Amino acid sequence: MKILIIGNGIAGNEVALSLRDHDADLEIAILSGETFPEYDPCSLTYYIGGDVPREVVFMRKLEDYVKANIRLFLGSKAVSIDSGKRRIITEKDESVSYDKLVLAYGGRLLVPPVKGIDSAGVFCCRQLTDADKLIKHKGQSAVVIGSGTIGIEVAEALKKKGCDVTIIELLDRILPTMFDRPAAEILKRKLESHGIRILVNEKVLQIEGKKEVTGVTTDRRKIPCDTVVLATGVEVEKKLPQTANIDVNHGICVNEYMETNVKDIYACGDCVEARTLGQGKNQTYKLKHNAIDQARTVARNILGEEVSYAGAYSFARIHFFNTYAATFGLTHQSLGNTNDLNIIERNVDENYLRVMLKQDRIIGTQAIGGFAHHIGLFMGASWRGDDINELKRDWNRVCQIDSPYSWIHRRLGELIGLKIPF
């Protein structure tokens, strides 16, 4: 059986290696538009900032694919799928056949419709080639458009390199999909304390400069700069799956087995719109842990196990300078207007905790500083369905030496501010 995987990132490699671990005879091939073996995109900002050398970003060497008997086609971007003949056509007009196909090609930068976006001095930070170009540029003053994880971390990297850095965010706070405003305001202050200028509620109208970047114009001001970095989010490339009449919404649509509507074509990773854990709806979560779980589900189903995907969930961490923060689950913003939400907040010297409860169960937590190191306790409580009202009501019993409750519940109570009664 021939397995063809499009995409040489985390999801694609996880499918390939999971298959190889269970079947030594499968013909496995990976098709990649890039020219490198697998690397960690989360390491690129550390490479840009000089924290790690270039070779550290690579997760695999070319000989690793040979050793695992996995064929790797580099610089071969797939442009169409012929599901009837079971083959892929590349932009070089190559034809690669398959018995089962896996789409794991990730996402691409969402480029805003801004005049001057193609000027020399405008960069992104999605791929290794982007990082290489940004390092060679040697700019002195940078504007980062977008304040998601990549935007924040590339701003830190450029600051460490001696750049004057400004972040521009269209919405009312930084890291808007990860944190509600109280947490975001703390993180904003911490970034500003390191000399990074942050502008929120501001829209970029134009990138100035005839040949090279000389500045950025927003709806409020003009900012001189010689470097612009786009950190404006990720979208899914839809043209490739649509050549095979594969259903695509915000991402490639899959069933519980991670299979598309076209038989023997699966999808996983950032290009997928998969069901969410406990919410009963489909969504795109472009996060590493979900990509790995989805890839393993794909591999097991290709091997004939008929395994359902448990569901995607939000969990993310960010670290800049000496600040560490983590978040999981839903934010208040994502829930919209709701009357049955209770919030526990603690702020101890800007070590911040925000726990969201619905019917006394944890549905989301945001944590900064010392609290962030305990995010796993809140995730576990959420997955178990722990009743926080019951924890408060039985607190004296929880704290007893011979308590039927575990130490986890005692620590959880301490973190949300319950006092040890003795």
Residue, then its C-alpha position, 0 to 999 in steps of 0.5 A: m500500500k502506498i501512503l502519500i503525505i502532503g506536508n513535511g511539518i509536525a502533522g505530516n511527519e507524525v503520520a509517517l513515523s506512526l505508520r512506520d512504527h507499526d508497519a515496516d512494509l508500507e510505501i510511505a512518501i512525503l511531498s514538501g514544497e519546502t527544501f528542508p527536512e522537518y524543522d520546528p517553526c516555533s524555534l524560528t524566533y529564537y533563531i532570529g533573536g540569536d538565542v539558538p544557532r540555525e541547526v537547532v531548529f531542525m527536528r530531523k536530518l535527511e538521513d533520518y528519512v532514509k533510515a526510516n525508509i520514508r521517501l522525501f520529495l523536497g521542493s515539490k509543491a502539490v497543485s492538484i489531486d486526481s482522486g479518480k486516478r489516485r495521483i498528485i500533480t506538482e507545480k513541476d508537472e510531476s505525477v505521484s501516485y497513492d493508495k491513501l492520501v494525507l493532507a497535512y500541509g499546514g496554513r499560510l500567512l493571511v496577508p492584509p490588503v495593504k498598499g506597499i505590502d510587497s516592498a523590500g523590507v517587508f517580511c513574515c515569520r512562517q517558514l525557515t526561509d522567512a527567518d533567514k531573510l529577516i536575519k540578513h536584513k539587519g534593520q534598525s527599526a521595526v514595525v510588527i503588524g499583529s500581536g499573536t504569539i508569533g508577533i510577540e515573540v518576533a518583537e522580542a527577538l528583534k529587540k534583543k538584536g538591538c532594533d527599535v520595535t513597535i507592535i500594531e494590533l487591530l483589536d483592543r488588546i494583544l494576544p486577543t485569541m488567547f487572553d481576555r483584556p485583564a490578562a492582556e493588559i498585564l502582558k502589555r505592560k510587561l512588554e512595554s517595560h522592555g522598551i517595546r511600543i504597543l499600539v492597539n485599536e489601530k489599523v495599518l493603512q499603508i507601508e511607505g517607501k518606493k523601493e524599500v520600507t521607510g515607514v508605516t501609516t495607520d489610521r492614527r499616525k505615521i511611524p518611521c521604520d526600515t523593517v515590517v514583519l507581518a504576523t497577521g494570522v494564518e489561513v488555509e490554502k483551499k485550492l488544492p483540496q478543491t481540485a478533488n471536490i473535497d469539502v472545505n469550510h474554514g479548513i478541510c472538513v473531516n469526519e470523526y476518523m479524520e477522513t474527508n468526504v473523498k474516500d481514502i483521503y485524510a487530513c490533519g494539522d493546521c489545514v483541518e477543521a476538526r471537531t472540538l473536545g466537549q463542544g460538539k462543533n467544528q473549528t480550526y485550532k492551529l496548535k501543535h498538540n492537536a496536530i499530533d493527536q490528529a496525525r496519530t488518529v489518521a495513522r491508526n485509521i489508515l492501519g485499519e483500526e477505526v479510531s475516532y478523534a477525541g477532539a481539538y482543544s485550545f492550549a497555548r503558552i507564551h514566553f518573552f523576556n522574563t514573563y511566562a503565561a499560559t492559557f487553555g479552554l475558552t476565553h470570555q471573549s469567545l463565549g460572547n454575552t453569557n449570564d451563567l459564567n462565573i469568574i475567579e480572579r487573583n492578581v498577586d504582584e502581577n502573577y495573575l490567574r483567571v478561571m472561568l466557570k460554567q455550572d461550577r465547572i472550569i471551561g477556561t483558565q488564563a495564567i501569568g507568572g507563578f500561576a502559569h506553572h500550574i496550568g495543568l492542574f486546571m486542565g485536569a480539573s476541567w477534563r474531570g469535570d470537577d465541581i468547584n462549588e463542591l470543592k469550596r463547600d467541602w474545603n475543610r474535609v479536603c484539607q484533612i490528612d485522611s481526606p478522600y480528596s487527592w492532594i490535587h484538589r487541595r492544591l487547586g483550592e489554594l491556587i484559587g484563594l482558599k485558605i488552609p483552615f489550620 
